Structure formats: structure tokens, C-alpha cells
Amino acid sequence: MTAPALSAQDLTIGYRRRSQGDVLLAQGLDLDLQCGALVGLLGPNGVGKSTLLRTLAGMQKPLAGRVLIKGQDSASLTAQMRARHLSLVLTAAPQPDLMHGYALVALGRHPHSDWLGRLSEADHRAIARAIQAVGADDIADQPLAQLSDGQRQKLMIARALAQEADVMLLDEPTAYLDLPRRVETMQLLKQLARSTARAILLSTHDLDLALRSCDQLWLMSAAGIVCGAPEDLVLAGHLGETFSADGIRFDARSGAFLLDTAPGPRVRVNGEGAAAIWMRRALARNGYALTDESSAIEVRQRANGAGQQWQIRRQDRASEHATIQAVLDALESEGA
């Protein structure tokens, strides 16, 4: 395996306070971030994810240990040299509304330009490549004031790409985006990690997207950080342990968090495909206990010429229903 693009060795993060003593958030961290990988940093609120990102980025000094970028101690690098190796995208959307998209992306060339900030032909080519890579050609000449949060975030990622750094760190890049834009942003970052061989680390609260998109997860809790492939962490129980809370449990079979509720009437769904999946979800959401036992109430999937049909079968009777909501209403009215 090649040397990591970024690594932490025996790293302790937190805050120094002169009169009250240091505040330790995590200690003894040994972490490696490889080129070409998209890594998700997940954990409960207040555990120190943003502090870890700021420490890795050199914005905050570690309490102990060190951060290496391409094998070099980050503390020994000047700010300009660090910026050539590492780029950072923060949660807050950019505010200079009078600036155009191209000018925002051009800020990524600051570590490479002269002291007057003059852009060379090579700089303009790097900016154009970054804009094209994120699919922002159509908004590059528009004022930021006219762009949505999703479009601004796309330009911020382009700015980080224009920096041509080996490592990209992003603090909750999907925080203010709607679901389609969150999916789009995660897929964009995954594609960029592959196509540009960059090491990309992002913090996120979107567990489902992280499980589907990231090559690795760093699960951060008060006990430290556990790293690995998303599927391995799920099967080992680490995901459930990291986000454990009263009344909530992580279900490894469905990949979702479920509420611990008293089991309701037992229902067996007989069917396949998307309709059957959503029927099971609807029943579970309404407190029914899904089972394969033959003695349970059976909801059977039936197709007819008009579309989907559902049949509720009990020992002594059966009824037909056209929609999932109609099935739920019938079960409730019959006291199931």
C-alpha cells in the first residue's frame, strides 16, 4: 500500500485553557487517509468531529501528537505550503454575494499565485478544469446572490479542486442541501476521489448516504475512533454502539435506526418487489410486528388489471384493498 496522503500519529485534540486546564476531546488517535478514497467522519454531536477536521487542516494546534501530510510534519510547513497540499471546505455557504462563481473558484489558486494574486494561464486552466469537473460551467459567470445553496456548495468544491491539493477536508458539505442535492454532492465527491486520486475526508450526519457512498468510515465517539469499511463496521456492531441511545437501536438488516416500541399485532407480508418492501415499512412504522409465522395476519400482494391490489387474510375472512393506506385503515378498524 502506498504512503497515506494524510496521517495522524498519537494525536490528541481539544482546547487549551490557561486557568482551567485543557479540554480533551479525543486522544491517542492513529489515522491514515489514502489517496483515491472517500472517507466519512461520523459521530454524535459534540464529540469533536469539527475539532478533528480543524486540527488536521492546521487551523488548530493538537494538544499532543502530530499530523503528517505526504510524510511531512504539518507543523513544519508554512501556511502557503500547507495550502498547496490540503484544501478545506467549511459548512457555511460563501457570503460575498457580489462575487461571481468564477472569481470564487479562482480563490483556490491563491497558494500558487504571486503576492499580488495575479493569475497565469496555467491558473486559468486549473480553474476551468475544476469548474468543469463539478459540472458548474453554467453558473460560473453568475453572481453568488443568484445561486442556490447547492450551487454555491458546488462552486466551493470547485474552489478546493482548483487548489490542486492532494487532500480535501469537508465539514458537513451537505448540511443545508435538500435530499437530491445531498445525493448529488456525495456522488460528485466519490467520483472526484476516484478520477483525481485525491484523499477526501468529510464529516456528515447523513448516515444512509455515508453507508452508500464512502469507501471507509471513521466512527468517532467518546471512546475514540474506529475505522473500516462501512459494511464491516455495521456487522461488527460498531455503528450501533457509536450512536446508541435510549429507545433507539440500529438494525443491521435494514441499515436504519428503529424505535424500540412494544411489539404490536403480528403480520406476515406475502409478496416481492418494491410494493412489498414499502408495505413492510408502512406496517413497521405503525407498530406491527413483521413475522414469517403462518398463524399471523397475512397481507398478500395481488396484481390485477387496474394495478396493485392487497388482500388481508385471517383465519375466518379475507378483504381486498387497493392501497397501502387502505390496508392500514382496515387493520386498525378491525382491531388488529
C-alpha positions in Angstrom: 0.0 0.0 0.0 1.3 3.5 -0.9 2.0 6.0 1.8 -1.1 7.9 3.1 -1.8 11.3 1.8 -2.5 12.4 5.4 -2.0 10.7 8.7 -2.3 11.4 12.4 0.1 9.8 14.9 -0.8 9.6 18.6 -2.9 12.7 18.1 -4.7 14.4 21.0 -7.3 17.0 20.1 -9.2 19.6 22.2 -8.7 23.1 23.6 -6.1 24.7 25.8 -7.3 26.8 28.7 -4.7 28.7 30.7 -6.6 28.8 34.0 -8.9 25.8 34.0 -6.8 23.2 32.3 -7.1 21.6 28.8 -10.3 20.2 27.4 -9.6 16.8 25.8 -12.0 15.6 23.2 -10.0 12.6 21.9 -6.5 11.3 22.4 -4.1 8.7 21.1 -5.6 8.8 17.5 -3.7 7.0 14.8 -5.4 7.6 11.4 -4.5 7.2 7.8 -6.2 8.8 4.8 -5.3 7.2 1.4 -5.3 8.8 -2.0 -8.3 8.0 -4.1 -10.6 7.3 -1.1 -13.7 9.0 0.1 -13.9 8.7 3.9 -16.9 9.7 6.1 -16.4 11.0 9.6 -19.4 10.3 11.7 -20.3 10.6 15.4 -22.7 12.2 17.8 -22.9 15.9 18.2 -20.2 17.4 20.4 -17.8 14.5 20.2 -15.2 16.6 18.3 -15.6 16.0 14.6 -15.1 19.6 13.6 -12.3 20.0 16.0 -10.6 17.0 14.4 -11.0 18.5 11.0 -9.6 21.8 12.1 -6.7 20.1 13.7 -5.9 18.0 10.6 -6.2 21.2 8.5 -3.7 23.1 10.7 -6.3 25.6 11.8 -5.9 24.4 15.4 -2.9 23.0 17.2 -3.0 19.5 18.5 -2.7 19.0 22.3 -0.2 16.2 21.6 0.9 14.1 18.7 1.4 15.2 15.1 -0.3 15.4 11.7 1.7 14.3 8.6 0.9 15.5 5.1 2.6 13.4 2.4 5.1 12.3 5.1 5.9 15.9 6.2 5.0 17.2 9.7 2.2 19.7 9.1 3.6 21.9 11.9 6.8 22.4 9.9 5.0 23.7 6.8 4.3 27.3 6.1 0.6 28.3 5.6 1.2 28.6 1.9 2.9 25.2 1.6 0.1 23.5 3.7 -2.5 25.1 1.4 -0.8 23.5 -1.6 -1.2 20.1 -0.1 -4.6 20.4 1.7 -7.8 22.2 0.9 -10.8 22.8 3.3 -14.5 23.3 2.6 -16.5 24.5 5.6 -20.2 24.2 6.4 -21.2 27.8 6.0 -22.1 28.9 2.4 -19.9 31.7 1.0 -21.4 35.2 1.7 -19.8 37.5 -0.9 -22.9 37.8 -2.9 -21.5 40.3 -5.4 -18.7 37.9 -6.4 -19.3 35.7 -9.5 -18.8 32.0 -9.5 -15.6 32.1 -11.5 -14.0 34.5 -9.0 -14.9 32.3 -6.1 -13.3 29.3 -7.7 -10.2 31.4 -8.6 -9.6 31.9 -4.9 -8.4 28.4 -4.8 -5.3 29.4 -6.8 -4.1 31.7 -4.0 -1.4 29.3 -2.8 0.1 29.2 -6.3 -0.1 32.9 -7.3 2.3 35.7 -6.6 2.0 38.2 -3.8 -0.3 40.4 -6.0 -2.7 37.5 -6.6 -2.2 37.6 -10.4 -3.4 34.6 -12.3 -1.3 33.0 -15.0 -2.6 31.0 -18.0 -1.9 27.8 -16.0 -4.0 29.2 -13.2 -6.9 29.9 -15.5 -6.6 26.3 -17.0 -6.7 24.9 -13.4 -9.8 26.9 -12.6 -11.6 25.9 -15.8 -10.8 22.2 -15.1 -12.2 22.5 -11.6 -15.4 24.1 -12.8 -15.9 21.5 -15.5 -15.2 18.7 -13.0 -18.1 19.6 -10.8 -20.4 20.5 -13.7 -20.6 24.2 -12.9 -19.9 25.7 -16.3 -23.5 27.1 -16.5 -23.2 29.0 -13.2 -19.6 30.2 -13.3 -20.5 33.6 -14.7 -23.4 34.2 -12.4 -23.4 36.3 -9.2 -23.4 34.2 -6.0 -26.5 36.1 -4.9 -28.5 34.4 -7.7 -27.4 30.9 -6.8 -28.9 28.3 -4.5 -27.1 26.8 -1.6 -26.5 23.6 -3.6 -24.9 25.6 -6.5 -22.7 27.6 -4.1 -21.5 24.4 -2.5 -20.7 23.0 -5.9 -18.5 26.1 -6.5 -16.9 25.7 -3.1 -15.9 22.2 -4.0 -14.6 23.5 -7.4 -12.5 26.1 -5.4 -11.0 23.3 -3.4 -10.2 21.4 -6.6 -8.6 24.4 -8.2 -6.2 24.5 -5.2 -4.8 21.2 -6.6 -4.2 19.8 -3.2 -3.7 16.1 -2.5 -6.1 16.2 0.5 -9.6 17.6 0.7 -11.4 18.1 4.0 -15.1 19.0 4.1 -17.1 19.9 7.2 -20.7 18.8 6.7 -20.8 19.8 3.0 -24.4 18.6 2.6 -25.8 20.3 5.8 -28.0 22.9 4.1 -29.0 20.9 1.0 -32.2 19.2 0.1 -32.1 15.4 -0.5 -31.5 15.4 -4.3 -28.6 17.9 -3.9 -27.2 15.8 -0.9 -27.1 12.7 -3.1 -25.6 14.7 -6.0 -22.9 16.2 -3.8 -21.9 12.8 -2.3 -21.8 11.2 -5.7 -19.7 14.1 -7.0 -17.2 13.7 -4.2 -17.0 9.9 -4.7 -16.3 10.4 -8.4 -13.7 13.1 -7.7 -11.8 10.9 -5.3 -11.7 8.2 -8.0 -10.9 10.4 -11.0 -8.4 12.8 -9.4 -6.8 10.3 -6.9 -7.4 12.8 -4.1 -7.9 11.8 -0.5 -11.3 13.2 0.6 -12.5 13.3 4.2 -15.9 14.7 5.1 -17.9 14.9 8.2 -21.6 14.2 7.9 -24.7 13.4 9.9 -26.3 11.7 6.8 -25.7 8.1 7.8 -27.6 6.5 4.9 -25.6 8.4 2.3 -22.3 7.7 4.0 -23.1 4.0 4.1 -23.9 4.0 0.4 -21.1 6.3 -0.8 -18.0 6.2 1.4 -15.1 3.8 0.9 -14.3 4.0 4.7 -15.9 5.4 7.8 -14.3 6.9 10.8 -16.7 6.4 13.7 -16.0 8.9 16.4 -17.2 8.5 20.0 -16.1 9.4 23.5 -14.0 6.1 23.4 -12.0 7.2 20.3 -12.3 6.4 16.6 -13.0 3.1 14.9 -12.1 2.9 11.2 -13.1 0.5 8.5 -15.3 -0.4 5.6 -18.9 0.6 6.2 -20.2 -2.9 6.0 -17.6 -4.3 8.4 -18.4 -1.6 10.9 -22.1 -2.4 10.7 -21.7 -6.2 11.1 -19.2 -5.7 14.0 -21.8 -3.6 15.8 -19.7 -0.5 15.9 -22.3 1.7 14.2 -24.9 0.8 16.7 -22.5 1.4 19.6 -21.4 4.8 18.3 -25.0 6.1 18.0 -26.5 4.2 20.9 -29.4 6.0 22.7 -32.3 5.1 24.9 -35.3 3.9 22.9 -33.3 3.7 19.6 -31.4 0.8 18.1 -29.6 0.3 14.8 -30.9 -2.5 12.7 -28.1 -4.2 10.8 -30.5 -6.0 8.5 -32.2 -2.8 7.2 -29.4 -0.4 7.7 -31.7 2.0 9.6 -32.3 3.2 13.1 -35.5 1.9 14.7 -37.5 2.9 17.7 -37.8 0.4 20.5 -41.6 0.1 20.9 -43.8 -2.6 22.3 -44.5 -5.2 19.7 -47.9 -4.9 18.1 -50.0 -7.5 16.3 -48.1 -9.9 14.2 -48.4 -9.5 10.4 -46.9 -11.6 7.6 -46.4 -9.9 4.2 -46.6 -12.2 1.2 -45.1 -10.5 -1.8 -42.0 -9.3 -3.6 -40.6 -6.2 -5.2 -40.8 -2.5 -4.3 -44.5 -2.7 -3.3 -43.9 -5.4 -0.8 -40.9 -3.6 0.7 -42.9 -0.4 1.2 -45.8 -2.3 2.7 -43.4 -3.8 5.3 -42.0 -0.4 6.0 -45.5 1.0 6.5 -46.6 -1.8 8.8 -43.4 -1.4 10.9 -43.9 2.3 11.1 -47.4 1.8 12.5 -46.1 -0.6 15.2 -47.0 -4.0 13.7 -44.6 -6.9 14.3 -43.4 -8.4 11.0 -43.1 -12.2 11.0 -43.0 -15.3 8.8 -45.2 -17.3 11.1 -48.2 -18.8 9.4 -50.5 -18.1 12.3 -50.1 -14.3 11.8 -52.4 -12.0 9.9 -51.4 -12.2 6.3 -51.2 -9.3 3.9 -50.9 -10.8 0.4 -49.8 -8.9 -2.7 -52.1 -9.4 -5.6 -51.9 -7.9 -9.1 -54.9 -7.1 -11.2 -55.6 -5.2 -14.4 -56.1 -1.9 -12.7 -52.9 -2.0 -10.7 -51.7 -3.2 -7.3 -54.1 -5.0 -5.1 -53.7 -6.1 -1.5 -55.6 -8.9 0.4 -55.8 -9.2 4.2 -56.4 -12.8 5.1 -57.4 -14.0 8.6 -58.4 -17.5 9.6 -62.1 -16.8 9.0 -62.2 -14.0 6.5 -60.5 -12.0 3.7 -60.8 -8.5 2.4 -59.5 -6.6 -0.7 -57.8 -3.2 -0.7 -56.3 -1.0 -3.4 -53.6 0.9 -1.5 -51.2 0.6 1.4 -53.2 3.3 3.3 -56.4 1.3 2.8 -54.7 -1.8 4.3 -53.5 0.2 7.4 -57.0 1.6 7.8 -58.6 -1.8 7.6 -56.2 -3.3 10.1 -56.8 -0.5 12.6 -60.6 -0.6 12.2 -60.6 -4.4 12.7 -58.5 -4.0 15.9 -55.6 -5.9 14.5 
